[in-house]
Amino acid sequence: MSTPTPLPSDTAAAARAPRVSPPIWAVLVAACAGQFLVVLDISVVNVALPSMRTDLGLGETALQWVVNAYALTFAGFLMLGGRAADLFGRKRVFLAGLGLFSAASLVGGVAQEPWQLIAARALQGIGAAVLSPATLTILTTTFPTGSARNRAIGTWTAVGAGGGAAGALVGGLLTEYLSWRWVLLVNVPVGAVVLVAAAVWLTEARSGTARRLDTPGAVLVTAGVAALAYGIVQTEPHGWTATASLGPLLAGLVLLAVFVAVEARTEEPLVPLRMFRVRAVSAANTVMVVCGGAMFSMWYLMTLYLQNVLHYSPVKAGLAFVPHSLSILIGSKLAPRLMARIDGKLLAMAGGSLAVIGYAWQSRMGADGTYVGTVLGPAIIMSLGSGLLMTPLAASATSGAAPSEAGLVSGLINTSRQLGGALGLTVLATVAAERITAYGGGGPDALAAGYGRAFVVAAGILAAAVVLMAVLLPRTPAVAVNRGSA
């Protein structure tokens, strides 16, 4: 029996070496690209809405559901998506979410009927809800604790903010120079590239503890809020006491009650109700639902005002939103610095009060408005206030929870914001439609009056949110913020 020939030292070392891991920058690029697509699609369709209405014959109700279908399913399945990533593996769930998101974008881009577009947007929202949590968990499991992870998460956050800021401009360019369909179709080639890159670069990881997916909880909360939203829409043509309105409103309340009962009994609930016994968590989420009800609608209403009343082109409307986006980014960057000096609760109240002023100012819009005289000033004020408000609210939501539950409470407040936004858009769009009808039709004066009335109601909602902050939010002294950020 012959003795095996010894391997050269470098060959032996190569044989013993594990499979080469992908470059860490490649993991960061893949995760951030997925998150960019998710956030981009929240805002990119806004500027395309008038073109969608013209091409597909969308009514006012269908138009708001193009936005709401995405927001509702995204919010309703967001926490389910995060748990799926833990259970089935982050890479697998990332690929599945991105695949569904891209396929739904293709269906929406070629839609020939309003229901096809709305259904595609709902599927997009589910894909986004599966994809978005996986992008963050991929980073937290790839980068070691410390400065490297902080830089990666900072980049992920900046890319998300950039996606939201770029949405209006990208949507305007695609709509004007190609077609509204490309605000959806553009996701297909980009998604395909990211899919291939993720399949090559990402490695599989999953939580050591298997947890059951609370699919009934996700379906119940999404269906309940959707039924409430539909019932609110029906009040505009039928009134609040009509069966067409009361039926879905009552059905929504029943579904949400069943959701609470299911969450209280299941071993692995989508939303552990015990979290709401923590004052900071329950207060911040309550306030976030109310704030989202006003703030989510700003982009929708302003898009319609700029294009239907001031007759802006899609590109010009997209450029008109640049001050909104920059002001939100500035407010978001200023908030952590200010929280090191003043109580976070006071900062949240100040940001909310500033947003109230901006919304009230914007409500004075008219058919003869100008960009500098009617849009620019309110844009800066209400967006800056919104940016200042969100960070202390998020900090308050996580301050009362154990470190092991930080991801849970973060997902919860994002869900609260999206659900509040979906209901708020329904309410404010209905308010605008009622005012437009009462004013006498769809002329510029009537449209401006309707959108202005919606901003009045939004300012009132935000004022109520400020009162809730004063009553419900616990104090978060600057010294506590300093210790937590050290």
URLINDA-V530595 format. One record per pair of residues at least 6 apart in sequence whose ideal C-beta (glycine too) atoms are under 7 Angstrom apart, sorted by sequence separation. I is the first residue (numbers start at 1). J is the second residue. D is the distance in whole Angstrom. If there is no record, write none. Layout:
I_J_D / I_J_D
This chain:
52_58_6 / 111_117_4 / 143_149_4 / 238_244_5 / 239_245_7 / 263_269_4 / 275_281_5 / 276_282_4 / 306_312_4 / 436_442_7 / 439_445_7 / 440_446_6 / 238_245_5 / 263_270_7 / 439_446_4 / 7_15_7 / 85_93_4 / 174_182_4 / 175_183_6 / 263_271_6 / 312_320_6 / 339_347_6 / 398_406_6 / 401_409_5 / 84_93_5 / 107_116_7 / 108_117_5 / 111_120_6 / 140_149_7 / 143_152_5 / 174_183_5 / 264_273_6 / 338_347_5 / 365_374_5 / 53_63_6 / 234_244_5 / 235_245_5 / 263_273_5 / 307_317_5 / 436_446_5 / 439_449_5 / 234_245_4 / 306_317_4 / 398_409_5 / 436_447_6 / 439_450_7 / 108_120_3 / 171_183_5 / 174_186_6 / 335_347_7 / 397_409_5 / 398_410_6 / 107_120_4 / 108_121_6 / 139_152_5 / 49_63_6 / 52_66_6 / 139_153_6 / 231_245_5 / 234_248_7 / 303_317_6 / 306_320_6 / 435_449_6 / 436_450_4 / 435_450_4 / 81_97_7 / 104_120_5 / 108_124_7 / 361_377_6 / 362_378_4 / 397_413_4 / 49_66_7 / 139_156_6 / 231_248_4 / 361_378_4 / 433_450_7 / 230_248_5 / 231_249_3 / 432_450_4 / 435_453_4 / 104_123_4 / 105_124_6 / 394_413_6 / 432_451_6 / 104_124_4 / 136_156_6 / 331_351_7 / 358_378_5 / 361_381_6 / 362_382_6 / 45_66_6 / 135_156_7 / 227_248_5 / 228_249_6 / 231_252_6 / 432_453_6 / 45_67_7 / 431_453_6 / 432_454_4 / 100_123_7 / 101_124_6 / 104_127_6 / 358_381_3 / 359_382_5 / 431_454_5 / 227_251_5 / 228_252_4 / 357_381_6 / 358_382_3 / 227_252_3 / 100_126_6 / 101_127_3 / 428_454_4 / 431_457_5 / 100_127_4 / 101_128_6 / 225_252_7 / 354_381_6 / 355_382_5 / 358_385_6 / 42_70_7 / 224_252_5 / 227_255_6 / 41_70_7 / 428_457_6 / 97_127_5 / 100_130_7 / 101_131_6 / 354_384_6 / 355_385_3 / 428_458_6 / 224_255_3 / 354_385_3 / 355_386_5 / 223_255_5 / 224_256_4 / 97_130_3 / 98_131_5 / 352_385_7 / 96_130_6 / 97_131_3 / 351_385_5 / 354_388_7 / 355_389_6 / 220_255_6 / 221_256_7 / 224_259_6 / 93_130_6 / 94_131_6 / 97_134_6 / 351_388_3 / 352_389_5 / 424_461_7 / 220_258_6 / 221_259_5 / 350_388_7 / 351_389_3 / 220_259_4 / 94_134_4 / 93_134_5 / 94_135_7 / 347_388_6 / 348_389_5 / 217_259_6 / 220_262_6 / 90_134_5 / 94_138_6 / 348_392_4 / 217_262_6 / 347_392_5 / 348_393_6 / 84_130_6 / 216_262_6 / 217_263_6 / 90_137_5 / 81_129_4 / 85_133_6 / 90_138_5 / 344_392_4 / 69_118_5 / 73_122_5 / 77_126_5 / 80_129_7 / 81_130_4 / 85_134_4 / 66_117_6 / 70_121_5 / 74_125_4 / 78_129_5 / 81_132_7 / 82_133_4 / 90_141_7 / 320_371_6 / 344_395_6 / 62_114_5 / 66_118_6 / 69_121_4 / 73_125_3 / 77_129_4 / 81_133_5 / 85_137_5 / 214_266_6 / 217_269_6 / 218_270_6 / 327_379_7 / 335_387_7 / 339_391_7 / 344_396_6 / 65_118_5 / 69_122_4 / 72_125_7 / 73_126_5 / 77_130_7 / 217_270_4 / 323_376_6 / 327_380_5 / 331_384_5 / 335_388_5 / 339_392_6 / 70_124_6 / 71_125_7 / 74_128_5 / 78_132_7 / 214_268_6 / 217_271_7 / 330_384_6 / 331_385_7 / 334_388_7 / 66_121_6 / 70_125_4 / 74_129_5 / 78_133_7 / 212_267_7 / 214_269_6 / 320_375_6 / 324_379_5 / 328_383_5 / 331_386_7 / 332_387_4 / 336_391_6 / 58_114_5 / 62_118_7 / 69_125_7 / 73_129_7 / 212_268_5 / 214_270_4 / 323_379_5 / 327_383_4 / 331_387_2 / 335_391_4 / 339_395_7 / 56_113_7 / 211_268_5 / 323_380_6 / 327_384_4 / 330_387_6 / 331_388_4 / 335_392_6 / 56_114_5 / 309_367_6 / 328_386_6 / 329_387_7 / 332_390_7 / 310_369_6 / 324_383_5 / 328_387_4 / 332_391_6 / 34_94_6 / 305_365_6 / 327_387_7 / 56_117_6 / 34_98_6 / 37_101_7 / 138_202_7 / 141_205_5 / 294_359_7 / 109_181_5 / 109_184_4 / 108_184_4 / 109_185_4 / 367_444_4 / 396_473_6 / 399_476_6 / 367_445_5 / 105_184_5 / 106_185_7 / 105_185_7 / 396_476_6 / 367_448_5 / 395_476_6 / 105_187_4 / 106_188_5 / 366_448_5 / 41_124_6 / 105_188_6 / 365_448_5 / 298_382_7 / 392_476_7 / 102_187_6 / 101_187_7 / 102_188_5 / 365_451_6 / 41_128_7 / 365_452_5 / 364_452_7 / 102_191_3 / 363_452_5 / 38_128_4 / 101_191_6 / 102_192_7 / 295_386_5 / 363_455_4 / 38_131_6 / 98_191_6 / 362_455_5 / 363_456_4 / 38_132_5 / 98_194_6 / 99_195_6 / 359_455_5 / 363_459_6 / 34_131_5 / 35_132_6 / 98_195_6 / 291_389_7 / 359_458_5 / 360_459_4 / 35_135_4 / 95_195_6 / 359_459_4 / 34_135_5 / 95_198_6 / 356_459_5 / 359_462_6 / 31_135_4 / 94_198_6 / 95_199_6 / 288_393_6 / 287_393_6 / 356_462_5 / 31_138_5 / 355_462_5 / 356_463_5 / 31_139_5 / 94_202_7 / 284_393_5 / 352_462_6 / 356_466_7 / 27_138_7 / 28_139_7 / 91_202_4 / 91_203_7 / 92_204_7 / 284_396_4 / 285_397_6 / 91_204_5 / 284_397_4 / 352_465_6 / 353_466_6 / 352_466_4 / 27_142_5 / 89_204_5 / 90_205_5 / 89_205_7 / 90_206_7 / 280_396_5 / 281_397_6 / 89_206_4 / 280_397_6 / 349_466_6 / 352_469_6 / 24_142_7 / 88_206_7 / 87_206_7 / 280_399_5 / 281_400_5 / 86_206_6 / 280_400_3 / 281_401_6 / 349_469_5 / 35_156_6 / 39_160_5 / 43_164_5 / 47_168_5 / 86_207_4 / 279_400_6 / 348_469_5 / 349_470_6 / 42_164_6 / 46_168_6 / 278_400_4 / 32_155_6 / 36_159_5 / 40_163_4 / 44_167_4 / 48_171_5 / 87_210_6 / 278_401_6 / 28_152_6 / 32_156_6 / 35_159_6 / 39_163_3 / 43_167_3 / 47_171_4 / 51_175_5 / 87_211_6 / 292_416_7 / 345_469_7 / 31_156_7 / 35_160_5 / 39_164_5 / 42_167_7 / 43_168_6 / 46_171_6 / 47_172_5 / 55_180_7 / 86_211_6 / 288_413_5 / 292_417_4 / 296_421_3 / 300_425_6 / 348_473_7 / 40_166_7 / 44_170_6 / 45_171_6 / 87_213_7 / 275_401_7 / 292_418_7 / 28_155_6 / 32_159_4 / 36_163_4 / 40_167_5 / 44_171_4 / 48_175_5 / 285_412_6 / 289_416_5 / 293_420_5 / 297_424_6 / 301_428_7 / 47_175_6 / 52_180_5 / 83_211_6 / 281_409_6 / 285_413_6 / 288_416_4 / 292_420_3 / 293_421_7 / 296_424_6 / 297_425_5 / 345_473_5 / 51_180_4 / 84_213_6 / 284_413_6 / 288_417_5 / 291_420_7 / 292_421_4 / 296_425_6 / 40_170_7 / 83_213_6 / 289_419_7 / 290_420_6 / 293_423_6 / 294_424_6 / 345_475_5 / 285_416_4 / 289_420_4 / 293_424_3 / 297_428_5 / 301_432_7 / 345_476_6 / 48_180_4 / 288_420_6 / 292_424_6 / 343_475_6 / 344_476_4 / 80_213_6 / 275_408_7 / 343_476_6 / 80_214_7 / 275_409_7 / 293_427_7 / 343_477_6 / 48_183_5 / 80_215_7 / 309_444_5 / 343_478_7 / 342_478_6 / 176_313_6 / 275_412_7 / 341_478_5 / 344_481_6 / 45_183_6 / 80_218_4 / 176_314_4 / 309_447_5 / 340_478_6 / 44_183_5 / 175_314_4 / 176_315_5 / 308_447_5 / 309_448_5 / 339_478_7 / 77_218_5 / 271_412_6 / 340_481_6 / 76_218_6 / 172_314_4 / 173_315_6 / 339_481_5 / 340_482_6 / 172_315_4 / 305_448_7 / 76_221_5 / 77_222_7 / 172_317_6 / 173_318_7 / 41_187_7 / 76_222_3 / 172_318_3 / 305_451_5 / 171_318_6 / 304_451_6 / 73_222_6 / 76_225_7 / 169_318_4 / 37_187_6 / 72_222_6 / 168_318_5 / 169_319_6 / 301_451_5 / 37_190_7 / 72_225_6 / 168_321_4 / 169_322_7 / 301_454_6 / 37_191_7 / 72_226_5 / 301_455_7 / 297_454_7 / 34_194_6 / 165_325_3 / 33_194_5 / 68_229_6 / 164_325_7 / 297_458_6 / 30_194_6 / 165_329_7 / 294_458_4 / 30_197_5 / 294_461_4 / 30_198_5 / 161_329_6 / 293_461_5 / 294_462_5 / 30_201_5 / 161_332_7 / 290_461_6 / 291_462_7 / 30_202_6 / 61_233_5 / 27_201_6 / 290_464_6 / 291_465_5 / 26_201_4 / 27_202_6 / 290_465_4 / 287_465_6 / 290_468_6 / 22_201_4 / 22_203_7 / 287_468_5 / 21_203_7 / 286_468_6 / 287_469_6 / 287_472_7 / 286_472_6 / 287_473_7 / 283_472_4 / 284_473_7 / 80_270_6 / 283_473_5 / 79_270_5 / 283_474_7 / 79_271_7 / 229_422_6 / 233_426_6 / 225_419_5 / 229_423_6 / 232_426_5 / 236_430_5 / 280_474_5 / 228_423_6 / 232_427_6 / 235_430_6 / 279_474_6 / 225_422_6 / 229_426_4 / 233_430_6 / 236_433_5 / 225_423_6 / 232_430_6 / 236_434_5 / 67_300_6 / 46_299_5 / 46_300_6 / 49_303_6 / 49_304_7 / 43_299_6 / 47_303_6 / 46_303_4 / 50_307_5 / 50_308_6 / 51_314_7 / 48_314_7 / 47_314_5 / 47_317_5 / 47_318_5 / 133_411_7 / 82_407_7 / 82_411_5 / 79_411_5 / 78_411_6 / 78_414_6 / 79_415_6 / 78_415_5 / 75_415_5 / 75_418_3 / 74_418_6 / 75_419_5 / 71_418_5 / 75_422_7 / 71_421_6 / 72_422_5 / 71_422_4 / 68_422_5 / 68_425_6 / 67_425_6 / 68_426_7 / 64_425_6 / 64_426_7 / 64_429_4 / 60_429_7 / 60_433_5
